[in-house]
Amino acid sequence: MPLTDHQELAAESRGGARLVSAAAGSGKTKVLVERLMRYVDRGADIDQFLVITYTRAAAAELRSRILSALGERIAADPMNRRLRRQTELCCRASIGTIDSICGRFLRENTHLAGISPDYRVIEPDRSDEICARVLDKLLEELYETIEEDAGVRALVDSFGSGDNDDRLSALVLRLYKSLQSHADPDAWLAEQRERLTDAWNDAGDTPWGQYLLSRTRSQAQYWAERIEELRLRLDEPDRDAKIKKAYTNNLDFAGDAARDMARAVALGWDKARLACPGSFPRRGIYKGDDPLAQRIIAVWTGFKDTAAKWQELFANDSDALLRDLAVNTPAVDALLALTQKLGAAFAAEKKRQGVCDFSDQEHLVLKLLTDTSNGLAAALSSRYTEVLVDEYQDVNACQDALFRLLSDNGRKLFMVGDVKQSIYRFRLADPGIFLQKYEAYAPYTQAQDDEPRKILLSDNFRSRKEVLAAANDVFSLCMQGGELELTYGEAEKLRAGLSYPDTTQPKVELHCIELSKAETDEQSPQKRETEADFVAARIRRMLDEKMQVSSGGVLRDVQPGDIVILMRAVGDNAASYQSALSKQSIASRCDRGGSLFDTTEAQVLLAALKVIDNPHRDVELVTALSSPAFGVPPEDLARARGKLRTGDFYDCLLSMEDRGQALDSFLSWLSEMREQSRLLPLGELLDLVLQTTAMEDVFSAMEDGAARRENLQLLCAQASAFSATGNQSLMGFLRYMDELEESGQLPSSRAQAGPADAVQIMTIHQSKGLEFPVVFLADLSRQFNRSDASMSVLLDSSLYIGANVVDMEKRAYFPSLARMAIAEKKTRQTIAEELRVLYVAMTRAKEMLVMSYCSGKLSSTLKKWNEALTLPLPPRTAGSALCLGDWVLMAALCRTEAGELFAETGPNDVSSVQNIPWLIQLHRSSEQMQTALPEAAPEMPETEKPAAPDYDFAPYAHLAASNMPSKLTATALKGRLLDLEAAEQTPQETKNPERFRLPVFGAKKKLSGRARGSATHLFMQFADYNACRTADGIEQELERLTREKFLTPEQAQGVEKVRIERLFAAPFGARILQAEKLHREFKFSLLTDAVEFAPAAAGEQVMLQGVVDCFWEEADGIVLVDFKTDRTPDGPQACAARYCAQLNAYAKALTRIYGAPVKEKILYFFSCDCAYHLD
């Protein structure tokens, strides 16, 4: 296919910087390849170009396409030696990721960078581990100065967590990591520390005040315009006099208030505070049928809500806000200073170990290029005819500076990207860099010679015109600058560049599903299952109707592998959708991205390694022995334990004389591996373990074998990364893996399971760069995640740093002016990025796009947007969306085919007939929706069912053990011993299946006593005990735990604050507060003799598991505490008897794990404020 005119411009233009804004499916890779080939055709060599891509896969694909293009030219001119030489040069040309390119430059210039020429590159996980260790040491040194350094005290008081430094440590690490996207992190930190000393006369003069006042002015102007529009419509001659009488005064008041606010913000903070409208007059009453009334009510309500937010924003005057900033200065300055020290100490430690991480390579190369004395920037820039960078919308400030210096200060820079697809801000990408160039560069036809210019590629060679029209409708309506950051105008609209056969069937569908009352909880399992069932049924119908898709220009029946279900987040949805598809006999596969430790194969390999390191680990030894890799029969394990009832299991195996072949082979293997572990490097040891156990072959032969094999390789890759630091110790590696697990930093498993011809389920982020014939865009009602704006300390490139102010006397905290501004900006950025996420999702579809919006609040949501719609849609209206589906609903309500939606909302005056209609349907409830689902396969008649075979079973040898669970929780021991004694006197009988009433999910009701007890336990698990000395402190902790999602609002209400206050006011509570190191929610697993819990089960083993509420160590032993919320009508002594077995199990576990006696076992009963000591 020949190039389009715009593609031709992008491939041919020369002289000066070029920014190619390549829309989804516009053939940007084709343009990159063709541009390079045009240079080659004119005599350039392919290795004269530096080409940078986002991923290794993209670099490999680009190199492959270049070789193919060269092959076509060689086929046309076989005798051309220069072309043949290009194929050799292509293999060593500078085509790769930013990491590989910087690594190459750095190794060429290690003498200038002052690092070892044989430095090793470490993976992010290993880098994070080293950084955390360095920080731990710095914090220890810091605490030694706390008495004499007021800044350190302020730092700990403001950002510490009382009983440990986890919170402060996490904050510093997050701050350090986020700064690595800056071109010069040290300079940025130094600038911020200087800025802390700036003197301001008015809060409105600060950068944060200016931002908030600007936002307020924009809001006020928006409402003034909306109100004025309604006021003019109210004055229309044919308008009902009753509605004029009802609402004229309301609109006059609101319009004056909005205009006054818009004027006042230009005069300073306190003027705006005075102008902020407080009380509102009563809204008029109108009982007529004029549809304008609903719009007036909506605007009146919206303006009142905005005014209430203004009241909150301007609650404090300028002087108070400036004082708060001053109060915060010592803590923030100490935080920045600590981060600076971390950067220096971390760099020194990596240099000592001879390692670099990816960020180091970028910054070291940038530092070398910035140093004009070495001439490196000029030398590298002259090496390349041009620097071509793909996915430029995802670069950060450091990378942007690198590319500029490598390209003769940007004059030889060719940038390709699409800011509408910038969805990686969480990876520190800065779409503002691309956007700034896009707005600054002149269009190609208007630019002067050698002047930077932009070229737009809007022809889409992926999707049907119907799909592109839907995307254009949504984004031309909602993406209109302002707080959405981008403007989607005529030039940005997607144009169909590929022809598909004409069709009379709608290729875009929107299904709105209103949940019944029993399903109204937006996050309930029933909500997920309702939507999943609908999507699965729609796919089933699509397959049964043999919908046609195009493949190589030929029509064929759609297959499951042509279909993808995209969601903002898969998480808990995956199981619901896979189950729903399975019920429709449709195969599916999904990459859930779980932890590597959650996979059986990784658990088995780690267990084997831990046993090699120390065979006296009972749990790991049994895990390895019973795994498919070793296959020791369970009866052999039971027989082994029966031979020796005490001691660890390894000693038990060694003492046996008649172990059997399987156990003998294992022990022989184990002895050999332990010997080799002292001789071989870590990587070779893992290879030997895999080889001698055939573990890869064993797991590859199982279901999802390819993914299982890759998970084993992932674990080996972790060992390689660890070994790269120079540590070859198996013990060290296992400790490293334990630390990764505890910190939640383990890599994701490769869980993409299922047949090739299966419906795929993935996140929108996973789908970027892919395309599918049929896309189901589901879970559109999922609300945006705004956690980025909820952290105690926030950063921004232009608004710097903002933190909460901590009042140590009141034990309270509240946001500073700086934090309020940055939080507001981050919220806006989040919503703008979510709109870009929707763009990526909608543009994945080639032939059909099916969208579903499922909610218990559908009717009210539709009415809200119907009343808010005006054309053009103001950015603030689009910016008030709460989920991806809100933007789709806005666009749907502008279409006349949304008749089923208008039946809910009433008509509007913005809908119009569209050239390409959607299919828009409203489904009232899951019950009514069943009529649209395909009939289930009829149940097999009773007479056709095969008869159950009549087996004569021999008595089971371990009948007593069958009455014991294989895993027993310590909590279950409450009363279990008495139950088992009674059970011994009861004859065995066949159990009939119990019938349970189906629960009604999402029902709103008062917390039960058990639920209140659970809430109290959650509070005791996560609360900062040092903040719980007073009622106000407890209230603040409840607010924090609710805000940080440890408690729901209902659970917070269920916590008895008076009981908590009494605990910490009592001597026992003071003892808890004085504990040097408090352990909470300590989980354990312990293989122990079943005879301890059931005398009839002698010789059997049971896995005892439990969670200890609280314990601490003292010089002469461990103090064990269990919190109870039971009522104690007969006194604590009677109630305590029920828990003796449970606490004895806890004590036994702690003694075995820590090697220290438990000197006290204490039950604390909140119901009577009593600490009861068990004997």
N, C-alpha and C positions, 0 to 999 in steps of 0.2 A: 504494500500500500504506500503510495507516494506521501511525502510530507505535506501537511497543511501549510498555508501561508505563514501562520504564526510559528509553527515548528521550523519552517525554513529560516525564518528570522533568527530563532534561537540557535540554530545550527550554524548559521553563516556569519552572524554579526561579529565584528572585531573592534578592538580599541576601547579601553576603559572597562570599568566594572559592569557586570551584567547580572541582573536579578531576574530569574525566570520563575514566575508564580505559576506552578503547574498544578492545575486542579486534579481531583481524583480521576484516575483512568485516562489521563491526557497524554500518555506515552512519553513520560520524562526520560526513562531509561533509553528509549529509542533515540531521543534527541541527544542525550549525552554521547551515545555511541556514534551517531552520525556526525556530531561536531568533531569528535576526535578523528574520525575517518577523513573528514574534509581537510583537517590539518595534515594528515598523512598523505593524502592525495597531492598536497602542495609541497611535499618534500620533507616534512617534519618526521622525526622518529617518535614512536609511541612512548619511549621512556623519557621524553622531554616534558611530560605532563605529570602533575601530581593530582591524583583523583582520590577523594576521600568520601567514604560511604558510612552509613550508620551502623551496619552490622557486617560480620564476616560473610554471612550468606549473601548479602547484597554485593559485597566486593567480588565474591566468587562468580556470581551471576553476571556482573558487569564484565569481568575479565573473559568469561566464556562467550559473551555476546560480541566482544571486540574480536576475539579469535574467529568467530563465525563470520563476522563482517570481512575480516581479512581473507578468510577462506573463499568467500564469494568473489573478492577482487582477484585473488590468485587464480581461481578457476577461469576467470575471464581473461587473464594475462599470465599464463603459466610460466613464462620465461622471465618474469620480472623478479630479479634477485633482491631488489630493495624491499619488495613486499614480503618475500619469503623471510627476509631478515627481521621484519617487524614481528613475525610470530615468535621468534626467539626473544626479541626485546620485550614482548608483551609479558612473558613469563617472569621477568624480573623488574617490570615497570612498577612505579610507585602507585599501586592501586590497593587501598586497604582502609581500615578503620583509623580513627584518630589515635587510638592506643598503639596500633602497630606502626603508624607513621612516626609518632613521637618517639617510640622505642628505638626505631632505626636511627633517627637524628641524634638521640641521646647517646647511643652506643658509639656513634661516629665522633662524639665530642665529649666523652667522659672526662678528658683532661681539663677541659674548660669548666665543666660542671663541678669538678672536685669530688667525684665519686669513683668507686672502684670500677674498673672496666669490665669486670665479670659479675656485676651486680645481678641479682635475681629479682624477677617481677613476682609479687605475691598477689593472690586473689583477695577480693574485698573482705571475705570472712576472716582471713588471717590478718589482714591489715587492721580490721576492727578489734581483733583480739589483742594485738600488740598495743594499739592505742588505748584500750581500756586498762591494760596493765600499767602503762605509763601514767595514766590519769590517777589510778589508785595510789601510786607512789606520790604523785604531786599533792593529792588530797591529804595524805598522811603528814607531809611536810607542812601543808597549809594549816592543819589543825593545831600544830605546835605553836603557831603564831597568833592563835585566836584571842588570847588574853590581851596582848598589846596592840593588836591591829583591829581598829574599829570597822574597817572595810570588810575584813574577813568575817567578823561577827555579823555584820549586816548581810553579807552574802549567805551565810548559813541560816540565819533567821528567815530571810526572804525566800530562799530557794531550796533549803534543805527539807528533810522530812522527819526530823526529830530523832527516830531510833536508828536510822542508817543514812548513808549518803547516796542511795540509789537514785533518788529523784534529782539531786544536784549533779550527779555523775551523768545521768541520761541527758540532762539539759546541756551540759558542757559539750558532750559528744555530738549532740544534735547541732549545736551552734557551730562547732568546729567543722562538721561535715558540710553544712550548708554554705559555709564561707569558701569552700574549695571551688565553687563555681565562679568566684570573683577572680579577676585578673591578678590582683595582688591582695590576698587576704590580710597580710600584716599591715599594709597601708590602710586598708578599710578599717581594721580594728583601731589603729592609731587615730584615724580621723574621727571615729565615733567617740573615743575617749576624750579627745579635744572638744568635741561638740557638747559633751556633757557639761562643760563649764560655761557654755554660752549663756548670756544674760538676756532675758526677754522682758519686755514691759507689758505685753498683753498675750494671753494664750492664743489669740488669733494670729499673732505674728510668727508663732512657731510653725515649723513644717507640718506638724500634725494638726494644729488648729486651722491652718490654711486649707488643708485637705478636707477636714470635716466641714468647715464653713462653705467650701466650694460645693461639696455634696449636698449640704442643706439648701444652698441657693438653687441648685439644679432641681431638687425635690420641690421647693416652693414654686419655682417657675412652672414646673410640670403641672402642679395642682392648680395654679392660677389659670393656666391655659385651659385645662379641662373644665374648670368651673365657669370660666368666661364663655366657653362653647355652649355649655348647658344653659347659661343665663340668656344667651342670644336665642337659643331654641325655645326657651320658655316664653320669650317676648314675641314669638311669631303670632301674627294676627288671628289665625284660626285655632290657636291653642285654647283649651278648656280653661275658663276663668278660675275654676276650683283648684286646679293644679298650680296656677300662678299664685293664688292666695296661699296655698299650703307651703310652697317652697321658695318664694321670692326672697323672703328675709333670710332664710337659711343660706341660700347661695350668695347673697350680698355679704353676709357675715364671713362666710368661708373665703370668698374671693378677696375681701379686704385683708383678712388674716394672712392669706398666702402671699399677697403682694407686699404687705408690711414686713413679713419675714424675709422675703427676697431682697428688699432694700436694706434691712437691718444688718444682714450678715456682712455687708460691705463696710460697716462701721466698727466692727470689732466684736469680740466674744460677748462682752457684757451687754452690748446693744441687742445682739441676737437673742440673748437670754431674756431680756425684758420683752422683746417682741414675740416670744414664743407663746402661742395661744394656749390658755389654760382651760377654763370652763367653756362649754359650748351651750348655746340655747337648745331647747327641745326641738327635735325635728318635727316639722309639720306633718299632718295626717291627711292623706288623700285616698278616697275610696273609689275613684273612678278607674277606667280601664286604659288610660293613656300609657303606652309602653315607655314613654320618657320617664315616668315616675321611678321605675326600677333602676334606670341608669342614674338618676339623681341620687337615689338612696345609696347605690353602690359607691358613687363618688364621695358623698357625704361621709359614709362609713370609712372609706379609704383615707380621706383627709384627716378624720379624727384619729385613726390609728397612727398615721404619720406624725401628727401633732403630739400624741402620747410618747412616741419615740424621741421627738425633740425635747420634750420635758425631761426625759431620762438623760439625754445627751447633755443638756444645758442645766443639769441639776446643781452644779457647782459653778461659782463665779471664777473669773480669770485668776484672781489671787490664790484661791484655794488650789486650782489646778497646777499653777506654777510651784506652789509649796509642795504639792505631792511629787512633782518631778524632782524637786530638790531633795526630798526625803529619799527618793529612789536612787539618787545619784551614787552614793557610796556602794550600794549593793551591785548596781549595774556596772560600775567602774571595776569593782573587784571581779565580777563575772568576766568582763572583757579581758582583764589582766590575766586571769587564770587561763582563758582560752588562748591568749598569746603564748603563755608559758607552755601550754600543752603542745602548740604547734612547734615550738623550738625543741622541746624535749622529745617529742615524737619523731621529729626529723633526725635528731641526734641518735636515737635508738635504732632507727632504720639504717642509718649510715653505719652504725657499729655492727649491725647484723649483715650489712652488705645487701640490703633489699630496697626495693622501691615499689610503691603501688601505682596504679594507673594515673591517679591525680598528680602524684609526684612527677611523673614523666612530663605531663602537660606543663606544669608550672616551671620545672627546670628548663625545658626547652624554651618556654616563653621568656624566662629570665635571661637566657643566653641571647635570644633574638633581640631583646630590649636593650642589651648592653652594646652600644654602638662602637665601643673600643675594639671588639673582637672581629667586627666585620662579617659575622656569621649571617645576619639577616640579608645583607646584600649578596653574599655568596650563594645562599640557598635560593633566594629569589631569582638570581640570574641563571640558576641551574634549570629552572622550569619556564617553558613558554607560557604556561597558564596553570592556574590552580583551580580545579573544579570540585565543588563540594555539593554533595547530595543531602537532602533532608535538612536544609539550613534553618528551617523553622524550629529545630530542636537543639540548636547550639546554645551554649552559655557564654558569659562575658569573656572567660578565659580563652575558650576556643575561638571566639570571634576575633580576639586580639591576635591569636596565633595565625589565623588564616590571613589576616590583613598584613602582618609582617612577612609572611612567606610569599606574598603576591605583590611585591613592590608597592607597599602601602595601599593595597586594594586595587591597584590599576590593572592587575592581571588576574582578577578574581571573578570566577563564573559560579554563581550560586543558584541552586535549584531547590525549590521547596514549595510548600503550601501551608500558609499560616492557619488556614481553616482546618488543617489536620494536626495542629500542634496540641497533643494531649498528654505530654510527659512533663508537666510542671513539677510533679512529685519527684522526678529524677533531676531536678534543678535546671531543666530546659527553660529558656527565656524567650517566649514568642515575641516579646517586645522588640528584640533585636531585628528580627525579620520585618516586623510591622513598621519599625522606624525607617528602615531602608525602603520599604514599599511605598510609604507616604512621602519620603524625601526624593526618591528617584523619579525623573521625568519619564513619561511614556516613550517608547522607542521612537515614534514618529516625531516627537517634539524635542528630543535631546540634541545637544550640540555635539560636535565631534569630540571624541575621547571623554565625554561626560557620562557619569553613571546613568544607566537607564534600566527600565523594567520592561519585560515582555510577558504577556499573559497567555497561557495555554488553557483554553476553556473547552476545547472539543474533547468529548469523552468517548473513548473507544471500547467501553466496557458494557454499558447499560442500555436498556431499551429507553426510548424517548419518554415512555410513560413513567418510568422510575425517575428519570432525570427531571421531568416536570414536577413530580412530587417534591423532590429535594429543593428545586428552585422555589416552589411555592412556600415551603416552610421557612427557608432561610432568607428569601427576599422580604418576607413579612417580619421575621424576628431578629435577623442579624443586621441591625441598622445603626451601628456605631454606638457612641456613648458608653454606657457601662458594659455593653457586649463586646467592646474593643474593635470589632471589625464591621465593615460596611459591605453588604452583599448587593452590589448594583448590577446593572446590565452587563458590564464587562466581566463580572465574576460568575454570571449564570452559566450553568453547564449546557453544552450543546451536543446533540447526538452526532457522533462521528461514525457510528456503525449501524448498518441496516439490519433490522430483524423483520421476519414475516409479519404482515399486518394481522391484527386480531380484533375481535369485537368484545373479548372478555376483559374485564378490568384487571390490570396488572399491579394495582396498588389497593390494598385493603386495610381498613381500620376497624377493629372490633373492640367495642367498649362494653365491658362486663361489669355490671353493678352487683356487688355481693349482697347476699341476704343478711338479715340482722345477726344471724349466728356466725357470719363470716366477716364481720365488719372490721376486725383487727387487721390492719394493713400488713402486719408481719406474721400473721398466724399461718400454721401449716395448711389450713383449709384454703386460705387465699392462694397460696402457691399451688396447691393441688387443683383448685378450680381452674386457674389459668392454664396450668400444665395439661389438664384433661382437654381443655378446649383446643389448645395448640396441637396436641397429638391427634385429636379427632379431625382437625382441619387438614393435617398432613395425610392422615389415612384416606380422607376423601380425595385429596389431590392425587394420591397414588392410584386409588381405585378408578378415578376418572381418566387416568392415563394422560394427564396434562402434558403438553408437548413443550420440549425445550430444544434449543438449537445447539448442535454439536458439530463443529467443522462445517457449518453451512447446511447441515442435514437435520431435519426434525426427528426426534425420538421421544419415547416415553420418559417422563421424569423418574429418577431413581432416588432412593434414600440418600445416597452419597452426594446428590446435587443440592441437598438442603442443609442449611445451618440455622440454629436457634441462637441468636445473639442476645446477651443481657449485660447490663452494666456491671453486675457482679454475679458470679455463678454460685459459690458458697453452698448454702442449704438448698438452693433451687435445683441443683443437679440431680439429686436423688428423686425429687418429685417429678421432674421431666423425664428422666430415664424410666421411672416406674410407669408413668402415663404412656410413654411410647411402647413400652413392653406390653402393656395391656392391649395395645392396638397391633401387636405383632410386628413392630417396627424396630429394627436394630438401631442402636445409638452408641456414640462414644463421646467421652468428655475428659478433658484434662482438668482435674480438680485442683492440681497444684498443692497437694498436701505435703506435710513434712516428710523428709526422707526417712525419719525414724518411725513413721507410721506404717512403713512397708515391711512385710514379713521377711523378704530377702535381706534387707539391710539389718533388721533386728538379728537374724540368724548369723550373718557375717560378723557383726559387732559382738555378739555373744561368744562366738568362737574365738575372736581375738582377745576378749576379756578373760576367757578361760586359759588361753595360752599365757597371758600375762600373770594370771593368778587363778589356779584351778579350784581354789577354796571359795568360789562364788557360787552358791547353790543355785540361785535363780538362773544365772547365765549358763551354768553347766547343764541344767535340765532343759533349758531352751535349746541349746545346741544338740544335745543327745536326741531329743524327741523331734527334731526338725527333719524335713525330707533329705537334707544333705547327709545326715548320718543314719537316720532311720532306725534307731534302737527301739525295739518293741516296748510298749508301755508296761507289759508284764515283767520284762527284765528290770525295768527301773523300780517297779514296785517290789520285786523280789530282792533287789539290792538293798533297798531301804529296810526291808524286813530283817535282813541279816544283822544290821547294826542300827539300832533305833536312836542312838545319840551321836553327836558329832556331825561334822559337815559331810556332805554327800560324796565328795572326792575321797575322803578317808574311808568311807563306806565301800566305795568301788575297789579301792586298793586292798582292803581286807578280805574281799571275797575270793574264794578258791574256784568256784564254778560259775564264772561270770557269763560265759557264753561267747560265741564268736563275735557278735556285734560289739559288745563292750570291750572285749580284748583288742579288737581292731582299733577302736576309738582310743583306748589308752596308749596303744603303741604309736598311733598317729600323734597324739597329744605330746608324748615324750619327745618325739622327733621335732615337732614344731617348736616346743619350748627350747630345745637345743639350738635350732636354727634362728630363733628370735634373738639369740645373743650374738649371732655371727652375721646375719644378713641385714642390709639396709631395709628400711621400712617398706618401700615400694616392692622390693623383691620378695619380702616375706608375704605380703598380701597376694602377690602373683602365685607364690608357692601354695598358699592356703587354698586359693581358688582352683589351682591345678590338681592338687592332691585330693580334694573333696569333690571335684567335678561340679562345684556349686553353680557355675554359670549354666552348664548343660542341664542340671536338675531343674533350675527355676525357668530356664528357657522352654522346657518341655511342658510347663504348666500353662494355664490360661493367662493371657496377656504376657506371654514369654518375652517378647521383644522389650516391653517396658520394664520387666523385672531385670533383664540382663543390663539394661541401661542404668537402672538404679544401683546395681552392684558396681558398675563403672563410675557412677557419680561418687560413691563412697571411696573408691580407689583414687579418684581425682582429689578428694579432700585430703587423703594421705599424701599425695604428691605435693599439694600446696603446703601442707605442714612440713614436709621434708625439705622444701625449698628454703626454709629458714635455717637449715643446717642441723635440725634436731631429728635424729633417726630413731628416737626412743619409742617403743610401742606403748609404754606407760604414758609418756608425754602425749602421744597422739590420742589415746583414749581419754585422758583428762581434757584435752582440747575439744573432743567431740562432746563430752559431758557439758563443758562450758557453753558450747554452741547450742546445745539442747536447752539448757537453762535460760539462755538469753533469747531463745526463739529465733536464732539466726541460721538455722540449718537450711540448706538448699531445698527447693521443692522437688518432690519426686516426679518421675516421668510416668504419669498415670493415664496417658491417652490410651484408653483401652477400647476394644471392640473391633468388629470387622471393618474392612475398608469401605464397603458399600453400606454406610450407616449414616444416619442423621448426626451431624456434629453439634455439640453444645459448647459454646465458648463465650468468653467475655468480649466486649467490643474492642478492648485494647489488644487482645490476642488476635483479633481479626484484621488489624491494620496491615495493609499491604496485600491482603488476600481478596478473592472474589468468589462469588457463589451464584449459581443460576437462580436459586430461590433463597430468600432471607426472611426468617421470622424474627421480628424485633419485639421481644417480650419483656415483661416486667417494667413497662414504661412508667408505672406509678411509683416506683421505688424513689424515695426522697433523696435529695443530694446529701452527700457526706460533707459536713462543714467543720470537721474536727480540726482542720488546719488553722481555723481562727479561734480555737478554744484553748490553746496552750497558754501557759502562764507567761512565757516570754516569746515574742514574735519578732521576726526579722523581715526587712524589706530593703531592696536595693536603693530606693530613693527616700523612704521614711525611716530607714536605719533600724533602731531597736526600740521595742516597747515592752514594758514588764508590768505585772501587777504591783500595786503598792501594798506593803504589809504593815499593818498596825499591830505591833507586838503587845501593846497594852490591852487592846480589845481582842487580840487573837483573831483578827479578821483581815481580809484582803479585798481589794477592789481594783479595777483597771485604771491605769494612769491615762492621761490624755494621749500619750504616744501609743499605748497599746490599743486604745479605742480606735484610733485612726488606722493602725495597721490591720486590726481585726476587720474593720469595715472594708478596707481595700482587698484583703484576702478573700473575704466573702464574695466581693464583686468578681475577683479573678476566678474563683471557683465556678461561679455561674457562667462566666464567659467560656471557660474551658469545657463545661458540661455541654454547652451548645455546640462546640466543636466536636465533642464526642458523638453527639447525635449526627453530625454531618458525616463523620467517618462511618457510622453504622448504616445510614441510609444509602451511602454510595458503595457499599459492598455488593449490593444486589445487581445481577445482570439482567434477569428477566421478570422477576416477581418479588414484590415487597409486601409482606403481611405484618401489620403492627397490632399489638394487643395492649389495651389499657384496662386493668382490673382493679377496682376499688370499691370500698363500701361508701365512699363519699362522692361517687361519680356525679350524681345529680347536682349537688351543691357546687362541685368544681365546674361543671359545664355552665351553670348559671353565672358563676363568678366571671368566667372568661367571656361569656356572651355579653355581659353587661359592660365589660372593660374594653371591648374591641372598638377601635376607631382606626381609620386608614388615613395616612400611614400610621402604623402602630408605633407609639412612642417607645424609645429604648427602655424607659423605666417600667413600662407595662411588661415588655418581654423579659426584662431583668428581674421581675418579681416571681418568675416561675419557681416551682418547688421540686419539679421532677422533669425528666426528659419528655414525658407524655404531655405535659402542659403545653409545650410548643406545638406538638402535633395537633392537640385539640384546638388551639387557636387557629391553625391553618384550616382544620376541618370545618370550623364554624364559619369560615369565609366562603364555603362552597354550598351551593343550593342542594346538592345531593345528600347533605347531612340532615335530611328530613326527620329521621328517627331521633336525632339529637335535639332538633328544634322542638319536637314534641315535649321534651323535658324543659327546655329553656324559654320557649316562645321565640318569635322571629327577631331578627336584627336587621339593620339597614346597611350592612357591609357585605353580606353574602352575594355571590354572583355565579352565573353559569360559567364553568370552566371547559376549555376545549377537550381536556383529557380527564374524565371523571374518575373518582375513587369509588370503591364499594365501601360504604360506611354503614355499620350495623350496631344496634344496641341490644345487648343480651341482659335481661332483667336479673336473673339469678341463676345459680348452679342448677336448681330444680328445673326451671323452664328451659335452661340450656340443654338439658338432656335430650329434648326432642330433636335437636340438631345433630346429635351424635350418632354415629353408625351403631346399628344394633350389635349387641354382643353375640358371640357364637353361642348357639343353643346348648344348654347343658345336656350331657349324655344321659339318655334314659337309664333308669335304674337297672332294667333288665339287660342292658348292653354293657354295663360295667363289669370288668373282670372280677371274679370272686376272689376274696382274700384267701391266700393259701393257708392251710392248716398246718402249722409247725408244732413240733413237740420239743419244747425248750427244756434244756437241762438247767438245774438250779445254778444261779450265778454265784461264783466263788467269792465275790467281794460284795455280798449283799449289804453288809453294814456300811461299806464305803459309799454305796449308791444312795444312802440316806444323808450323806454328807456332801455338800457342794464341793466342786474342785477348787473353788475360790470362796473363802469365807471372810466377810468383813467383820472387823472388830465390833462395829455397832450392832451387828446381828447377834452378838453374843449376849446382849441384854435379854435375859430370860431363856436363852437357848439351852443352857445346861438342864434346866428343869424340864423343858419341852422334850429333850432327847431321852431323859429318864422315863418320862411317861410313855414316849414312843416305843421304848423297849418292851413294854408290857402290852402293846397293841398289835394284833395280827395285821399282816400286810394285806392291803386290798387294792383292787384296780381303781385308779382315779378317773372320774368322769371329767370331761372338759368343763371348766367353769364358763359361765356366760357373763359378760360385762356390758353394762350400759355404755354406749358410745359417749365420750365427753363432748360437751359443747365448748368449742374453743372461742376465746375472745370475749366471753361473757364478763361483763363489768360487775363486780360484786366486792363487798368488803373483804379484806384479808381475813382468812381463817386464823385460828390460834397457831396452827402449825406454820402457816405462812409468815405470821409475825415472828415466830421463833427463828425461822430461816433468815428473815431480814436482820434480826439481831445478830445472828452468827455471821452474816455477811459484813455487817458493820464492824464486829470485833475482828474480822479477818483483815479488812483493808483500812481501818481508821488509823490516824496518827494519834496514838494514846496520849502523847504530850499535849495535844490540843484539846483533850477531853477533860481537863481539870475543872472547867466551868460550864454552865449551861449554854452560854454564848458560844464557847468553843465547840461544844458538841453540835450545836445548830450549824455552825460554820462547816464542820466536818460532814454533816449530812448533806449540806448544799453541795460541797465539793464532790462527794461520792456520787451524788445524783447527776451532777454536771458531767462527771467523767465516766458515767454509765456503769459504775459498780453497783448502784442501786437504782431501781425504778422509783418514780415519785411516790407510788403507792407503798413500796417497801420502806421508803424513808419515813412516811407517815406512820408505819407500823412499828418503828423502833421506839421503845419506851425510854425517852431521854432521861427521865428522872432516875431510872434504874442504873443507867450508865454513869450518871453523875455520882450516885451513891457509891458505886463500885470504886471509882477513882478517888473519892473522898475518904474511903475507909483505909485502915492500915494495910489490908491485903492488896488493895489497888496501888498504894504507894510502893509496896514491894515489887509489883509488876513493873512500875515505872523505873525502879532502881536497877532492874536486871541489866547486866552488861550487854548481853546479846539475847534478844527475844526471838524465838522461833515460832512461827504461826502457820497453821494449816500444813503441817509436816506430813507428807504422804510416805507410806512405806509398804513394801511387799515382803513377806517372810514365809519361807517353806518350813513347815513345822509338823510335828507328830499329831495326827488326828485324834489319838487316844486322849489327849489333853481335854478335848471337847466332847468326845463320845467314847466311853470305855469299850463299847462293842466294836469300834473301828480300830482296834489295836493293829499295829503294823502298817497302817495307811498313812499317807501324807496329805496335807491340805495346804493350800496357799492362803495365808492370812494377810489380808490387806486392811489398811485403815488410814485415817487422817487424824493426827493429833492437833487439837485446837491450839494449844499453847504449851511451851516448856522453855526452861532456861537452865543453864548449868551454874552451879555454885561449887565452891572448893571441895565439898564433901559429897557431892552427888547432884542428881538432876531433880528439878521440881517440875512435876507434870500437872497441868491444869486442864480441865474440861468444863466448858461453859454449858449450862443447862437452863432452858427456859420453861421447864415443866412446872406445873402447879404442884405445891407441896402441902396438901391439906392435912397429912398425918405427920408433918415435920420432915426436915431434910434427912434424918437418919433412915426413916422408912423408905424414902425415895432413893437414897443412895445405894441401898442394897441391890437394886435392879442393875446398877452400873458397875458392880465389882468386877465381873468377868471382863467387861469392856476395858476398864482401866488397867487391869492386870495384863491384858494383851498388849496394851500400849506400852506399859512399863517393860515388859519382856522385849518388845521390839527395840525400844530405845537403848536398853542395856546391851543387846546384841550388836546394835549398830555403832554405838558410841563407846562401848566398853566401860561404862561407868554405871554405878547403881542408881536406881531411882529412889531418892530418899523420902520424897513426899508425893502422894497422889491426892489431888485436891479437886473436888467438885464444887463449882461455884453456881449457886442457884439464884438467878435474877429475881424469881418470884418472891423470895424472902430475904434478898440481899445478904446471903449467907455463904461463907466459904467452909465446906465440910471436908475434913481430912479423913481419908480412908486408911485403915490399918494396913 
